[in-house]
Structures are given as C-alpha cells and as structure tokens.
C-alpha cells in the first residue's frame, strides 16, 4: 500500500482528532503526517501531544503533502 504524506493546515481539536484516528487505525504513521499552527507559542506541546511534526509554514506543508486537510475555523481561512 502506498503511503501518502498527509498535511493538516491547523492542528487544533478537529485536526488532532483526525490525526489520532489515523494513527490509531494504523492507516499511516507519524512520519507521514505534518501539521501547521498559526502561532509559534505552544508548538512543542502540540508536537508532544499529537506525536507529529508541527510547523508554521502552510506553503511548505502544501508542497510536501499528497493529501491536505484544512482544519481551521472558517473565519481563519484567507
């Protein structure tokens, strides 16, 4: 089975639930998941909580991902 690089724009509750489900189901592993966060504050804590890489650059995430989830509140999408 091909492993897809999965990107999450946003790493809050919605993204966290999907990420944890993907990992728990065995569909993928943490090395194939990347998520972004808007603020630098709390990145280390989020990374420890979700077990995936958290970055601040949405453009980089899009370039590195085969599948992208937009996991933000509607008013945050610009």
N, CA, C and O atoms as a Tinker XYZ file with bonds, in Angstrom:
   312  protein
     1  N      0.839000   -1.187000    0.000000    73     2
     2  CA     0.000000    0.000000    0.000000    64     1     3
     3  C      0.879000    1.243000    0.000000    63     2     4     5
     4  O      1.841000    1.330000    0.762000    81     3
     5  N      0.549000    2.195000   -0.848000    73     3     6
     6  CA     1.306000    3.443000   -0.915000    64     5     7
     7  C      1.050000    4.273000    0.328000    63     6     8     9
     8  O     -0.085000    4.394000    0.788000    81     7
     9  N      2.104000    4.834000    0.858000    73     7    10
    10  CA     1.981000    5.733000    1.999000    64     9    11
    11  C      1.886000    7.153000    1.465000    63    10    12    13
    12  O      2.732000    7.589000    0.684000    81    11
    13  N      0.870000    7.860000    1.881000    73    11    14
    14  CA     0.663000    9.238000    1.458000    64    13    15
    15  C      1.176000   10.189000    2.525000    63    14    16    17
    16  O      1.037000    9.928000    3.720000    81    15
    17  N      1.772000   11.295000    2.087000    73    15    18
    18  CA     2.134000   12.367000    3.000000    64    17    19
    19  C      0.873000   13.177000    3.229000    63    18    20    21
    20  O      0.291000   13.711000    2.285000    81    19
    21  N      0.454000   13.270000    4.475000    73    19    22
    22  CA    -0.803000   13.913000    4.829000    64    21    23
    23  C     -0.505000   15.200000    5.578000    63    22    24    25
    24  O      0.232000   15.193000    6.564000    81    23
    25  N     -1.074000   16.299000    5.116000    73    23    26
    26  CA    -0.863000   17.594000    5.737000    64    25    27
    27  C     -2.136000   18.149000    6.336000    63    26    28    29
    28  O     -3.218000   18.008000    5.766000    81    27
    29  N     -2.003000   18.773000    7.475000    73    27    30
    30  CA    -3.127000   19.423000    8.152000    64    29    31
    31  C     -2.810000   20.899000    8.324000    63    30    32    33
    32  O     -1.869000   21.263000    9.029000    81    31
    33  N     -3.596000   21.743000    7.678000    73    31    34
    34  CA    -3.483000   23.178000    7.926000    64    33    35
    35  C     -4.353000   23.431000    9.147000    63    34    36    37
    36  O     -5.581000   23.444000    9.074000    81    35
    37  N     -3.686000   23.628000   10.252000    73    35    38
    38  CA    -4.342000   23.712000   11.550000    64    37    39
    39  C     -4.009000   22.461000   12.346000    63    38    40    41
    40  O     -3.866000   21.372000   11.789000    81    39
    41  N     -3.888000   22.631000   13.649000    73    39    42
    42  CA    -3.537000   21.485000   14.497000    64    41    43
    43  C     -4.319000   21.514000   15.807000    63    42    44    45
    44  O     -3.833000   21.078000   16.851000    81    43
    45  N     -5.525000   22.030000   15.727000    73    43    46
    46  CA    -6.375000   22.123000   16.915000    64    45    47
    47  C     -7.149000   20.846000   17.175000    63    46    48    49
    48  O     -6.708000   19.753000   16.821000    81    47
    49  N     -8.306000   20.996000   17.797000    73    47    50
    50  CA    -9.104000   19.844000   18.209000    64    49    51
    51  C     -9.553000   18.982000   17.032000    63    50    52    53
    52  O     -9.462000   17.756000   17.091000    81    51
    53  N    -10.035000   19.612000   15.970000    73    51    54
    54  CA   -10.518000   18.855000   14.811000    64    53    55
    55  C     -9.364000   18.065000   14.167000    63    54    56    57
    56  O     -9.484000   16.863000   13.931000    81    55
    57  N     -8.262000   18.745000   13.891000    73    55    58
    58  CA    -7.105000   18.068000   13.291000    64    57    59
    59  C     -6.573000   16.996000   14.225000    63    58    60    61
    60  O     -6.230000   15.898000   13.788000    81    59
    61  N     -6.503000   17.313000   15.505000    73    59    62
    62  CA    -5.992000   16.361000   16.485000    64    61    63
    63  C     -6.795000   15.069000   16.514000    63    62    64    65
    64  O     -6.227000   13.980000   16.596000    81    63
    65  N     -8.112000   15.190000   16.448000    73    63    66
    66  CA    -8.965000   14.002000   16.459000    64    65    67
    67  C     -8.729000   13.146000   15.217000    63    66    68    69
    68  O     -8.660000   11.920000   15.312000    81    67
    69  N     -8.606000   13.779000   14.062000    73    67    70
    70  CA    -8.374000   13.035000   12.820000    64    69    71
    71  C     -6.986000   12.389000   12.841000    63    70    72    73
    72  O     -6.833000   11.226000   12.467000    81    71
    73  N     -5.990000   13.137000   13.274000    73    71    74
    74  CA    -4.619000   12.614000   13.336000    64    73    75
    75  C     -4.557000   11.402000   14.259000    63    74    76    77
    76  O     -3.998000   10.366000   13.898000    81    75
    77  N     -5.130000   11.536000   15.445000    73    75    78
    78  CA    -5.111000   10.417000   16.396000    64    77    79
    79  C     -5.840000    9.201000   15.827000    63    78    80    81
    80  O     -5.409000    8.066000   16.034000    81    79
    81  N     -6.939000    9.433000   15.113000    73    79    82
    82  CA    -7.668000    8.336000   14.488000    64    81    83
    83  C     -6.863000    7.647000   13.405000    63    82    84    85
    84  O     -6.858000    6.419000   13.319000    81    83
    85  N     -6.181000    8.429000   12.575000    73    83    86
    86  CA    -5.341000    7.852000   11.525000    64    85    87
    87  C     -4.217000    7.003000   12.111000    63    86    88    89
    88  O     -3.919000    5.918000   11.612000    81    87
    89  N     -3.600000    7.510000   13.172000    73    87    90
    90  CA    -2.501000    6.779000   13.796000    64    89    91
    91  C     -3.000000    5.523000   14.503000    63    90    92    93
    92  O     -2.399000    4.455000   14.383000    81    91
    93  N     -4.096000    5.657000   15.236000    73    91    94
    94  CA    -4.643000    4.513000   15.974000    64    93    95
    95  C     -5.105000    3.399000   15.042000    63    94    96    97
    96  O     -4.962000    2.218000   15.357000    81    95
    97  N     -5.656000    3.777000   13.902000    73    95    98
    98  CA    -6.163000    2.778000   12.954000    64    97    99
    99  C     -5.051000    2.044000   12.214000    63    98   100   101
   100  O     -5.281000    0.988000   11.625000    81    99
   101  N     -3.852000    2.603000   12.246000    73    99   102
   102  CA    -2.746000    2.001000   11.521000    64   101   103
   103  C     -2.713000    2.386000   10.048000    63   102   104   105
   104  O     -1.911000    1.850000    9.283000    81   103
   105  N     -3.581000    3.315000    9.648000    73   103   106
   106  CA    -3.611000    3.750000    8.250000    64   105   107
   107  C     -2.275000    4.351000    7.829000    63   106   108   109
   108  O     -1.826000    4.170000    6.697000    81   107
   109  N     -1.649000    5.066000    8.756000    73   107   110
   110  CA    -0.365000    5.693000    8.478000    64   109   111
   111  C      0.422000    5.801000    9.771000    63   110   112   113
   112  O     -0.065000    5.432000   10.840000    81   111
   113  N      1.638000    6.309000    9.667000    73   111   114
   114  CA     2.464000    6.537000   10.845000    64   113   115
   115  C      2.786000    8.023000   10.945000    63   114   116   117
   116  O      2.586000    8.783000    9.997000    81   115
   117  N      3.283000    8.417000   12.094000    73   115   118
   118  CA     3.523000    9.836000   12.349000    64   117   119
   119  C      4.526000   10.460000   11.385000    63   118   120   121
   120  O      4.481000   11.668000   11.154000    81   119
   121  N      5.419000    9.672000   10.823000    73   119   122
   122  CA     6.412000   10.226000    9.897000    64   121   123
   123  C      5.792000   10.726000    8.598000    63   122   124   125
   124  O      6.430000   11.480000    7.863000    81   123
   125  N      4.557000   10.318000    8.302000    73   123   126
   126  CA     3.875000   10.737000    7.076000    64   125   127
   127  C      2.848000   11.838000    7.319000    63   126   128   129
   128  O      2.092000   12.188000    6.414000    81   127
   129  N      2.815000   12.389000    8.537000    73   127   130
   130  CA     1.845000   13.441000    8.866000    64   129   131
   131  C      2.587000   14.704000    9.255000    63   130   132   133
   132  O      3.560000   14.661000   10.009000    81   131
   133  N      2.122000   15.825000    8.736000    73   131   134
   134  CA     2.675000   17.143000    9.029000    64   133   135
   135  C      1.511000   18.080000    9.278000    63   134   136   137
   136  O      0.510000   18.030000    8.563000    81   135
   137  N      1.630000   18.936000   10.287000    73   135   138
   138  CA     0.554000   19.888000   10.589000    64   137   139
   139  C      1.144000   21.270000   10.822000    63   138   140   141
   140  O      2.308000   21.416000   11.196000    81   139
   141  N      0.317000   22.272000   10.594000    73   139   142
   142  CA     0.752000   23.648000   10.840000    64   141   143
   143  C     -0.023000   24.244000   12.000000    63   142   144   145
   144  O     -1.084000   23.763000   12.398000    81   143
   145  N      0.554000   25.303000   12.517000    73   143   146
   146  CA    -0.051000   26.073000   13.585000    64   145   147
   147  C      0.225000   27.533000   13.291000    63   146   148   149
   148  O      1.277000   27.865000   12.743000    81   147
   149  N     -0.695000   28.403000   13.642000    73   147   150
   150  CA    -0.554000   29.822000   13.318000    64   149   151
   151  C      0.459000   30.533000   14.219000    63   150   152   153
   152  O      1.148000   31.450000   13.771000    81   151
   153  N      0.549000   30.126000   15.457000    73   151   154
   154  CA     1.420000   30.802000   16.425000    64   153   155
   155  C      2.594000   29.911000   16.827000    63   154   156   157
   156  O      2.448000   28.695000   16.955000    81   155
   157  N      3.757000   30.529000   17.024000    73   155   158
   158  CA     4.938000   29.774000   17.429000    64   157   159
   159  C      4.784000   29.218000   18.848000    63   158   160   161
   160  O      5.306000   28.153000   19.177000    81   159
   161  N      4.064000   29.959000   19.664000    73   159   162
   162  CA     3.856000   29.544000   21.048000    64   161   163
   163  C      3.063000   28.232000   21.111000    63   162   164   165
   164  O      2.003000   28.110000   20.497000    81   163
   165  N      3.576000   27.278000   21.842000    73   163   166
   166  CA     2.874000   26.020000   22.028000    64   165   167
   167  C      3.186000   24.934000   21.008000    63   166   168   169
   168  O      2.581000   23.863000   21.053000    81   167
   169  N      4.111000   25.180000   20.094000    73   167   170
   170  CA     4.426000   24.187000   19.062000    64   169   171
   171  C      4.977000   22.908000   19.690000    63   170   172   173
   172  O      4.568000   21.811000   19.309000    81   171
   173  N      5.887000   23.033000   20.635000    73   171   174
   174  CA     6.490000   21.847000   21.262000    64   173   175
   175  C      5.441000   21.020000   22.004000    63   174   176   177
   176  O      5.458000   19.790000   21.948000    81   175
   177  N      4.543000   21.692000   22.688000    73   175   178
   178  CA     3.492000   20.985000   23.416000    64   177   179
   179  C      2.551000   20.260000   22.468000    63   178   180   181
   180  O      2.152000   19.126000   22.729000    81   179
   181  N      2.197000   20.914000   21.369000    73   179   182
   182  CA     1.312000   20.300000   20.375000    64   181   183
   183  C      1.992000   19.100000   19.727000    63   182   184   185
   184  O      1.357000   18.071000   19.497000    81   183
   185  N      3.276000   19.231000   19.434000    73   183   186
   186  CA     4.030000   18.128000   18.843000    64   185   187
   187  C      4.053000   16.930000   19.796000    63   186   188   189
   188  O      3.881000   15.789000   19.368000    81   187
   189  N      4.263000   17.189000   21.068000    73   187   190
   190  CA     4.286000   16.106000   22.058000    64   189   191
   191  C      2.912000   15.476000   22.212000    63   190   192   193
   192  O      2.799000   14.262000   22.385000    81   191
   193  N      1.879000   16.285000   22.152000    73   191   194
   194  CA     0.510000   15.801000   22.327000    64   193   195
   195  C      0.056000   14.926000   21.163000    63   194   196   197
   196  O     -0.533000   13.865000   21.368000    81   195
   197  N      0.332000   15.375000   19.941000    73   195   198
   198  CA    -0.139000   14.655000   18.751000    64   197   199
   199  C      0.859000   13.624000   18.234000    63   198   200   201
   200  O      0.475000   12.660000   17.573000    81   199
   201  N      2.129000   13.827000   18.533000    73   199   202
   202  CA     3.145000   12.892000   18.067000    64   201   203
   203  C      3.530000   13.064000   16.615000    63   202   204   205
   204  O      4.067000   12.145000   15.996000    81   203
   205  N      3.256000   14.251000   16.060000    73   203   206
   206  CA     3.621000   14.538000   14.668000    64   205   207
   207  C      4.360000   15.869000   14.605000    63   206   208   209
   208  O      4.333000   16.656000   15.551000    81   207
   209  N      5.016000   16.106000   13.481000    73   207   210
   210  CA     5.750000   17.350000   13.287000    64   209   211
   211  C      4.775000   18.513000   13.118000    63   210   212   213
   212  O      3.816000   18.417000   12.352000    81   211
   213  N      5.022000   19.611000   13.835000    73   211   214
   214  CA     4.201000   20.815000   13.742000    64   213   215
   215  C      5.101000   21.937000   13.231000    63   214   216   217
   216  O      6.170000   22.187000   13.787000    81   215
   217  N      4.663000   22.609000   12.173000    73   215   218
   218  CA     5.438000   23.712000   11.596000    64   217   219
   219  C      4.553000   24.952000   11.496000    63   218   220   221
   220  O      3.362000   24.899000   11.804000    81   219
   221  N      5.134000   26.055000   11.068000    73   219   222
   222  CA     4.409000   27.320000   10.951000    64   221   223
   223  C      4.152000   27.732000    9.500000    63   222   224   225
   224  O      3.491000   28.744000    9.264000    81   223
   225  N      4.651000   26.984000    8.538000    73   223   226
   226  CA     4.645000   27.389000    7.131000    64   225   227
   227  C      3.637000   26.572000    6.305000    63   226   228   229
   228  O      3.908000   25.428000    5.940000    81   227
   229  N      2.480000   27.169000    6.018000    73   227   230
   230  CA     1.454000   26.471000    5.228000    64   229   231
   231  C      1.926000   26.143000    3.814000    63   230   232   233
   232  O      1.594000   25.081000    3.288000    81   231
   233  N      2.687000   27.031000    3.197000    73   231   234
   234  CA     3.164000   26.793000    1.828000    64   233   235
   235  C      4.081000   25.574000    1.777000    63   234   236   237
   236  O      3.980000   24.761000    0.858000    81   235
   237  N      4.959000   25.445000    2.742000    73   235   238
   238  CA     5.853000   24.287000    2.804000    64   237   239
   239  C      5.034000   23.010000    2.992000    63   238   240   241
   240  O      5.307000   21.994000    2.354000    81   239
   241  N      4.038000   23.066000    3.864000    73   239   242
   242  CA     3.182000   21.903000    4.099000    64   241   243
   243  C      2.509000   21.460000    2.812000    63   242   244   245
   244  O      2.483000   20.268000    2.506000    81   243
   245  N      1.968000   22.399000    2.058000    73   243   246
   246  CA     1.279000   22.061000    0.807000    64   245   247
   247  C      2.240000   21.419000   -0.184000    63   246   248   249
   248  O      1.874000   20.462000   -0.866000    81   247
   249  N      3.449000   21.924000   -0.272000    73   247   250
   250  CA     4.434000   21.363000   -1.191000    64   249   251
   251  C      4.828000   19.938000   -0.828000    63   250   252   253
   252  O      5.140000   19.142000   -1.714000    81   251
   253  N      4.820000   19.605000    0.443000    73   251   254
   254  CA     5.267000   18.300000    0.921000    64   253   255
   255  C      4.151000   17.269000    1.060000    63   254   256   257
   256  O      4.433000   16.107000    1.355000    81   255
   257  N      2.889000   17.662000    0.857000    73   255   258
   258  CA     1.755000   16.781000    1.132000    64   257   259
   259  C      1.080000   16.273000   -0.133000    63   258   260   261
   260  O      0.950000   16.997000   -1.120000    81   259
   261  N      0.652000   15.009000   -0.083000    73   259   262
   262  CA    -0.158000   14.432000   -1.154000    64   261   263
   263  C     -1.636000   14.707000   -0.905000    63   262   264   265
   264  O     -2.411000   14.880000   -1.845000    81   263
   265  N     -2.016000   14.744000    0.361000    73   263   266
   266  CA    -3.395000   14.979000    0.785000    64   265   267
   267  C     -3.367000   16.087000    1.823000    63   266   268   269
   268  O     -2.520000   16.079000    2.716000    81   267
   269  N     -4.288000   17.042000    1.715000    73   267   270
   270  CA    -4.306000   18.180000    2.639000    64   269   271
   271  C     -5.687000   18.313000    3.262000    63   270   272   273
   272  O     -6.699000   18.324000    2.562000    81   271
   273  N     -5.717000   18.414000    4.582000    73   271   274
   274  CA    -6.936000   18.724000    5.326000    64   273   275
   275  C     -6.845000   20.173000    5.775000    63   274   276   277
   276  O     -5.830000   20.595000    6.328000    81   275
   277  N     -7.898000   20.927000    5.539000    73   275   278
   278  CA    -7.970000   22.284000    6.073000    64   277   279
   279  C     -8.780000   22.190000    7.359000    63   278   280   281
   280  O    -10.001000   22.040000    7.330000    81   279
   281  N     -8.086000   22.278000    8.478000    73   279   282
   282  CA    -8.694000   22.061000    9.787000    64   281   283
   283  C     -8.655000   23.347000   10.606000    63   282   284   285
   284  O     -8.089000   23.394000   11.699000    81   283
   285  N     -9.268000   24.383000   10.051000    73   283   286
   286  CA    -9.334000   25.663000   10.745000    64   285   287
   287  C    -10.788000   26.099000   10.807000    63   286   288   289
   288  O    -11.650000   25.561000   10.112000    81   287
   289  N    -11.034000   27.072000   11.643000    73   287   290
   290  CA   -12.369000   27.655000   11.684000    64   289   291
   291  C    -12.541000   28.499000   10.427000    63   290   292   293
   292  O    -11.569000   29.070000    9.931000    81   291
   293  N    -13.770000   28.587000    9.900000    73   291   294
   294  CA   -13.997000   29.289000    8.630000    64   293   295
   295  C    -13.460000   30.724000    8.611000    63   294   296   297
   296  O    -12.982000   31.181000    7.573000    81   295
   297  N    -13.528000   31.429000    9.717000    73   295   298
   298  CA   -13.067000   32.821000    9.710000    64   297   299
   299  C    -11.547000   32.935000    9.683000    63   298   300   301
   300  O    -11.029000   34.043000    9.542000    81   299
   301  N    -10.822000   31.843000    9.812000    73   299   302
   302  CA    -9.364000   31.868000    9.771000    64   301   303
   303  C     -8.807000   31.597000    8.381000    63   302   304   305
   304  O     -7.608000   31.761000    8.153000    81   303
   305  N     -9.655000   31.188000    7.457000    73   303   306
   306  CA    -9.201000   30.895000    6.101000    64   305   307
   307  C     -9.185000   32.196000    5.301000    63   306   308   309
   308  O    -10.211000   32.863000    5.163000    81   307
   309  N     -8.022000   32.547000    4.780000    73   307   310
   310  CA    -7.904000   33.780000    3.973000    64   309   311
   311  C     -7.225000   33.489000    2.666000    63   310   312
   312  O     -7.034000   34.394000    1.854000    81   311
